[in-house]
Amino acid sequence: MNYEELLASRKDGKLNKTRLPIGDYYRQQIDGKYRSVVDIKPELNSNIKFCEALKTECEQNATLTNQHILHFRPQEGGHDITRLEMEQGQYQPLQQVLNDTPSIVAEPNFIEEFTRQLLETAAYLHEQGVYGVCYSPQTIFLRKGDNAVLLSHVGSHYLTMSDPSQLYHDGMEEFVAPEVMGKGTIDNRCDIYSIGKLLQRIFDQADMPLALRKVVKRAVSEAPEDRFATPTDMLSSINRKRNTYRSLVTTVIALAIAGLAIALYFDMMPESNPVEFVKPAPRQATDDLIDDGFNPEELGVTSDGDSLVAAERVSQEEYQAKAEAIFRKRYTEAADKILSKIYNKENMNVSEKNFLSQSESTVNDLMKVQQEIAAESALDPSRSQLIATEIIERLTEQKKNALGGSNSRGIQK
């Protein structure tokens, strides 16, 4: 017997008491062991339609094979079922979990898994032709250890009763779709409404994730036609919005890191000192040999002298262009290999601290390669720096775009 059970035994012997639409759930010591039971409300047993519906639910419950469905056995008193003996296991009502440990809502993956399991179980029930109708903190159970969702009661069996308020009252009607309370049509959308209301209640004391807000708002629409058609549709919408949000966060972080890397690159580049040019002394005037009858052809100089100077200038420009082309080609290949070390799916999943450390190392490698290739290409350092910057920006943008369509989780804090 654990501490909770010891305290319960000193009171009325009942543990984890909670109210279900059909009766009271609690854990009680039976034959020396604590077992989960549901005592059926005596006033409901006087209703013939309820008794027939309860027998139908007990029969169908035995055939349900979903792992998130709690099974039970009826216990009769006279001709009526007075108690349900629940299957053994360590589980407790969601209401109690939220009261005892409200921080569970903020635990990693709790809401994601809770919502997924709840919607998938609702879809399973719909395939069997039944509906939960009321998904409230009292009717949902969590298994101790892994917080797996467990359902104990299917409400659509009791829709033959003339007044739904006999089952749903004292606040429980808040989680039931308006059309159910108004004795209207019961279909998939009534469960969509109830699950949306449950998610709103869970986040009464916390901020609802962005991926859930619009989905829940649509789920709790008063008009059934404005809600999701099936639990699967609702789950797909949540997953799409969650993936979009994660991709956006990853892109923003990647852009921030890229900007930091470029900033570090420029910050660590050596500063170029301004060069002072000395103006040459005025050239002394000489006699104009042409005026003295000087013939340049006598020295082998032709009128093509200007052409020779122009040809030499063109040759220098061609040499400069070739040097730049060689530098561009070699530096692009080298920079692509260096940048690929940090811009990849595996590296984007590391911590921000590790990513920044690798980025700083990458900047040093880029500077070193630029200086080496520039020297080998006989290219001016300032010109090689401008070309290197252009190449880094282009390669960084390409790699960010490529990472934008991936499914990586992004840099972790």
C-alpha positions in Angstrom: 0.0 0.0 0.0 1.5 3.4 -1.0 1.1 6.6 1.0 -1.9 7.8 -0.9 -3.7 4.6 -0.4 -2.8 4.7 3.3 -4.4 8.1 3.7 -7.5 7.0 1.8 -7.9 4.0 4.1 -8.0 6.2 7.1 -10.9 8.2 5.6 -13.6 6.4 3.7 -11.4 3.9 2.0 -11.9 5.6 -1.4 -9.0 7.0 -3.5 -8.9 9.3 -6.6 -12.6 9.9 -6.5 -14.1 11.6 -9.6 -17.5 11.9 -11.1 -18.4 10.3 -14.4 -21.7 10.9 -16.3 -22.9 7.5 -15.2 -21.6 7.3 -11.6 -18.6 7.8 -9.3 -15.2 6.5 -10.0 -12.7 5.7 -7.2 -10.1 3.2 -6.1 -11.2 0.9 -3.2 -9.5 -1.9 -1.2 -11.1 -5.2 -2.3 -9.7 -8.5 -1.0 -6.6 -6.7 0.3 -5.8 -4.9 -3.0 -6.9 -1.6 -4.3 -9.1 -1.8 -7.4 -10.7 0.8 -9.6 -14.5 0.8 -9.7 -17.4 2.9 -10.8 -20.6 3.0 -8.7 -23.6 3.6 -11.0 -25.9 6.4 -9.9 -29.0 4.8 -8.2 -31.3 7.3 -9.8 -30.2 6.3 -13.3 -30.9 2.7 -12.7 -34.6 3.6 -12.4 -34.5 4.6 -16.0 -35.2 1.6 -18.3 -33.5 3.2 -21.3 -30.4 3.9 -19.3 -30.2 0.3 -18.1 -30.4 -1.0 -21.6 -27.8 1.4 -22.8 -25.4 0.4 -20.0 -25.7 -3.2 -20.9 -25.0 -2.4 -24.5 -21.9 -0.4 -23.5 -20.6 -3.3 -21.4 -21.0 -5.7 -24.3 -19.2 -3.4 -26.8 -16.5 -2.5 -24.3 -15.3 -6.1 -24.2 -14.8 -6.0 -28.0 -12.8 -2.8 -28.2 -9.1 -3.5 -28.8 -7.6 0.0 -28.8 -4.8 0.4 -26.2 -6.2 3.7 -25.0 -9.6 2.2 -24.0 -10.1 1.1 -20.3 -12.1 -2.2 -20.0 -14.5 -3.1 -17.3 -16.8 -5.8 -16.0 -20.3 -5.3 -14.8 -21.4 -6.3 -11.3 -25.1 -6.8 -10.9 -27.2 -6.2 -7.8 -30.5 -7.9 -8.5 -31.5 -7.3 -12.1 -29.5 -4.1 -12.5 -25.9 -3.3 -13.0 -24.8 -1.4 -9.9 -21.0 -1.3 -10.3 -18.3 -1.5 -13.0 -15.0 -3.1 -12.0 -12.3 -1.4 -14.0 -9.2 -3.2 -15.4 -6.2 -3.2 -13.2 -3.4 -0.7 -13.6 -1.9 2.6 -12.3 -3.9 5.5 -13.7 -5.7 8.5 -12.4 -8.2 11.1 -13.6 -6.7 14.0 -15.6 -8.4 16.4 -13.2 -6.4 15.1 -10.4 -3.1 15.3 -12.3 -3.8 18.9 -13.3 -4.6 19.8 -9.7 -1.5 18.0 -8.2 1.1 18.8 -10.9 -0.2 21.7 -13.1 3.4 22.0 -14.5 2.8 18.9 -16.5 1.3 21.0 -19.3 4.7 22.6 -19.9 6.6 19.3 -20.0 8.3 18.6 -23.4 6.0 16.7 -25.8 3.2 16.2 -23.2 0.5 18.3 -25.0 1.7 17.0 -28.4 1.4 13.4 -27.4 -1.8 13.9 -25.3 -3.6 15.6 -28.3 -2.4 13.0 -30.7 -3.5 10.0 -28.6 -6.9 11.6 -27.8 -7.7 12.4 -31.4 -6.6 9.0 -32.7 -8.7 7.2 -30.0 -11.7 9.3 -30.9 -11.2 8.4 -34.6 -11.1 4.7 -33.5 -14.4 5.0 -31.7 -16.0 6.7 -34.7 -14.9 3.7 -36.8 -16.9 1.5 -34.3 -19.9 3.7 -34.8 -19.9 5.3 -31.3 -18.9 8.8 -29.9 -17.4 9.8 -26.6 -19.6 12.9 -26.4 -18.1 14.3 -23.2 -14.3 14.6 -23.0 -13.7 16.3 -19.7 -10.9 16.3 -17.1 -13.0 13.9 -15.1 -13.7 11.4 -17.9 -10.1 11.3 -19.2 -7.5 9.2 -17.4 -3.7 9.3 -17.5 -1.5 6.2 -16.9 1.2 6.7 -14.3 4.7 6.6 -15.7 4.2 7.5 -19.4 1.0 9.7 -19.1 -0.8 7.7 -21.8 -4.4 8.7 -22.5 -7.1 6.3 -21.3 -10.8 6.5 -22.0 -13.4 4.9 -19.7 -16.8 5.8 -21.0 -18.7 6.2 -24.4 -21.6 8.6 -24.1 -23.4 8.0 -27.4 -24.9 4.7 -26.0 -27.1 6.8 -23.8 -28.5 9.2 -26.4 -31.8 7.3 -26.3 -32.5 9.0 -23.0 -35.0 11.8 -23.3 -33.0 14.3 -21.2 -29.2 14.6 -21.7 -29.0 16.8 -18.6 -29.6 13.6 -16.5 -26.0 12.6 -17.4 -24.3 16.0 -18.0 -24.7 18.5 -15.3 -22.8 20.4 -12.5 -20.3 21.8 -15.0 -19.9 18.7 -17.1 -22.3 20.1 -19.8 -19.6 22.7 -20.6 -17.7 19.9 -22.5 -20.8 18.7 -24.4 -21.6 20.2 -27.8 -24.7 22.5 -27.9 -26.5 20.2 -30.4 -26.2 17.3 -28.0 -27.8 19.2 -25.1 -30.4 20.4 -27.6 -31.2 16.8 -28.6 -29.9 17.4 -32.1 -27.8 15.4 -34.5 -24.9 13.5 -33.0 -21.9 12.8 -35.2 -18.1 13.2 -35.4 -18.3 17.0 -34.9 -19.8 16.7 -31.4 -16.6 15.0 -30.2 -14.5 17.6 -32.0 -16.2 20.3 -30.0 -15.7 18.4 -26.7 -12.0 17.8 -27.3 -11.6 21.5 -28.2 -13.2 22.5 -24.9 -11.0 20.1 -23.0 -7.9 21.7 -24.5 -9.1 25.1 -23.5 -9.6 23.9 -19.9 -6.1 22.4 -19.8 -4.6 25.8 -20.7 -6.7 27.8 -18.3 -3.5 28.6 -16.3 -1.0 28.5 -19.2 -0.5 30.0 -22.7 -1.8 27.8 -25.4 0.9 26.9 -28.1 0.5 28.9 -31.3 0.0 25.7 -33.3 -3.1 24.9 -31.3 -4.9 28.3 -31.0 -6.6 28.6 -34.4 -7.3 24.9 -34.5 -9.1 24.9 -31.1 -11.0 28.1 -32.0 -12.4 26.3 -35.0 -13.1 23.1 -33.0 -15.3 24.9 -30.5 -17.4 26.7 -33.1 -21.1 26.8 -32.1 -22.2 25.7 -35.6 -21.2 22.0 -36.3 -20.5 22.7 -40.0 -17.8 25.2 -39.0 -15.8 22.6 -37.1 -13.4 19.9 -38.4 -15.2 17.0 -40.1 -13.2 14.3 -38.3 -10.6 13.9 -35.6 -8.1 13.0 -38.3 -8.7 16.3 -40.0 -8.1 18.2 -36.8 -4.9 16.3 -36.0 -3.6 16.9 -39.5 -4.3 20.7 -39.1 -2.4 20.7 -35.8 0.6 18.9 -37.3 0.7 21.3 -40.3 0.7 24.4 -38.2 3.2 22.9 -35.7 5.6 22.1 -38.6 5.2 25.5 -40.1 6.0 27.2 -36.8 9.1 25.0 -36.3 10.3 25.7 -39.8 9.9 29.4 -39.2 11.8 29.3 -35.9 14.6 27.2 -37.6 14.9 29.7 -40.4 15.0 32.7 -38.1 17.8 31.1 -36.0 19.7 30.1 -39.1 19.5 33.6 -40.4 20.7 35.0 -37.1 23.6 32.6 -37.0 24.5 33.3 -40.6 24.5 37.1 -39.9 26.7 36.6 -36.9 29.1 34.5 -38.9 29.4 37.1 -41.6 29.8 39.8 -38.9 32.6 37.9 -37.3 34.2 37.4 -40.7 34.4 41.1 -41.4 35.4 41.9 -37.8 38.3 39.6 -38.0 39.5 40.7 -41.4 42.8 42.7 -41.3 42.3 46.4 -41.7 43.8 47.9 -44.8 45.9 51.0 -44.0 45.4 54.0 -46.4 48.2 54.5 -48.8 49.6 57.9 -49.3 50.7 58.6 -52.8 53.5 61.1 -53.4 53.0 63.5 -56.3 55.9 63.3 -58.6 58.0 66.5 -59.2 57.1 68.5 -62.3 59.0 67.2 -65.3 61.4 69.7 -66.8 60.6 70.9 -70.2 62.8 69.6 -73.0 63.4 70.8 -76.5 60.7 69.8 -78.9 62.7 67.6 -81.2 60.0 67.6 -83.8 60.3 71.4 -84.1 64.1 70.9 -84.7 63.4 68.6 -87.6 63.7 65.4 -85.6 62.5 62.3 -87.5 61.4 59.5 -85.1 61.7 56.9 -87.9 65.4 57.4 -87.8 65.4 55.7 -84.3 63.0 53.0 -85.4 60.0 54.6 -83.6 56.8 54.6 -85.7 53.5 56.3 -85.3 52.3 53.1 -83.7 53.9 54.1 -80.3 50.5 54.8 -78.8 49.2 51.5 -80.0 52.1 49.7 -78.1 51.1 51.4 -74.9 47.4 50.5 -75.3 48.4 46.9 -76.1 50.4 46.7 -72.9 47.4 48.0 -70.9 45.1 45.4 -72.5 47.6 42.7 -71.6 47.6 43.8 -68.0 43.8 43.9 -67.8 43.6 40.4 -69.3 46.1 39.1 -66.8 44.1 40.7 -63.9 40.9 39.1 -65.2 42.5 35.7 -65.5 43.9 36.0 -61.9 40.4 36.9 -60.7 38.8 34.0 -62.5 41.3 31.5 -61.0 40.7 33.0 -57.6 36.9 32.8 -57.9 37.0 29.2 -59.0 39.4 27.9 -56.4 37.9 30.0 -53.5 34.3 29.0 -54.4 35.3 25.3 -54.1 37.2 25.8 -50.9 34.5 28.0 -49.3 31.7 25.6 -50.2 33.5 22.7 -48.4 34.1 24.9 -45.3 30.5 26.3 -45.1 29.1 22.8 -45.6 30.6 21.8 -42.2 28.1 24.0 -40.3 25.2 24.4 -42.8 23.8 20.8 -42.8 20.9 18.9 -41.2 23.0 17.3 -38.5 24.8 20.5 -37.4 21.6 22.6 -37.3 20.4 20.2 -34.5 23.3 21.0 -32.2 23.1 23.5 -29.3 23.4 27.2 -30.1 26.7 27.4 -28.1 28.3 24.6 -30.2 27.0 26.1 -33.4 28.5 29.5 -32.6 31.8 27.9 -31.7 31.9 26.1 -35.1 30.9 29.3 -36.9 33.9 31.2 -35.4 36.3 28.4 -36.5 34.7 28.5 -40.0 35.4 32.3 -40.3 39.1 31.7 -39.5 39.3 28.9 -42.1 37.7 31.2 -44.7 40.2 34.0 -44.1 43.1 31.7 -44.2 42.1 30.1 -47.5 41.4 33.5 -49.0 44.9 34.8 -48.2 46.6 31.6 -49.5 44.7 31.5 -52.8 45.0 35.2 -53.4 48.8 34.9 -53.0 49.0 32.0 -55.3 46.8 33.8 -57.9 48.9 37.0 -57.6 45.7 38.9 -56.8 45.6 42.1 -54.8 44.5 41.4 -51.2 41.8 44.1 -51.2 40.4 42.8 -54.5 40.5 39.2 -53.2 38.6 40.3 -50.0 35.8 41.8 -52.0 35.4 38.7 -54.2 35.6 36.4 -51.2 32.8 38.3 -49.5 30.6 38.1 -52.5 31.2 34.3 -52.8 30.5 33.7 -49.0 27.2 35.6 -49.2 26.0 33.7 -52.3 27.0 30.3 -50.8 25.4 31.1 -47.4 22.1 32.1 -49.0 22.1 28.9 -51.1 22.7 26.7 -48.1 20.0 28.6 -46.0 17.5 28.1 -48.7 18.3 24.4 -48.9 17.9 24.0 -45.2 14.6 25.9 -45.2 12.7 22.9 -46.8 14.2 20.3 -44.4 12.5 18.7 -41.4 15.3 19.4 -39.0 14.3 20.5 -35.5 16.6 23.5 -35.6 19.3 24.7 -33.2 18.5 23.8 -29.7 18.8 26.2 -26.8 
